[in-house]
Amino acid sequence: MGGYAVGRLGVLGDCPVDNVVGAAYFWEPATMTAMVEAGRAAMSPAEGAAVYTQICQEWGAEKLAAMEGVERLGEILEKVVASASPLGAPLFVGWRDMPRPADPGPARTFQLAQVMRELRFSRHAVAIQAAGIGPLEAILSGPAGAWNAKMFGWPEPYPDVTDLVEAREAAEAATDQMHAVDLDVLTDDERADLRDLAKAARAHQG
């Protein structure tokens, strides 16, 4: 998992490890620290980010090849990415600033989808914190529960979070509201195209 940490989070640069742990947010801190240190022992954050970016591009080139409307999808995603606020979104900013292929095709579009993923992730982390829910509790009260908590490195036993389900749902709604602001830059036609093309891209990947 060191490659994952130095790859996805390498866009933050050669910063203190605690900065990476904070940006990753939902990972158990000691687990993420070990992952980052292992990844940095193999390559620099800049190298890791470049490799992860290349993987995104290659995946897009393969999975979205010959998809009708892929360039239009990329165009719409890029419009959102260019206008979204960077506040509280360090991973989004790092990914936003990674070089993209010049060709407006599937590789570029998929990389922009990765940038959008980090944008919504950042909004979600802010919403969870604003709700006063800890990262472990947020995971446990989510759909994958204890399985997801284990994957993110949190040790058992886990607390009972039954009383947090409604707060978690409210945080999800707040995430959607914050992310909706990111989409305000789009026209009605662009919103409709984004919805339809995003569904088409998912189906096209198989």
NORVENRA-V391299 format. One line per field, one symbol per residue. burial: + if it has 9 or more other C-alpha atoms within 8 Angstrom, else -. Layout:
burial = ???
//
This chain:
burial = -+++++++++++----+--++--+-+++--++++++++++--+++++++++++--++++++--+--+--++-+++++++++-------++++++++-------+++++++++++++-+++-++++++++-+-+-++++++++--++-+++-+++------+--++-++--++-++--++--++--+---++-++--++--+--+--
//
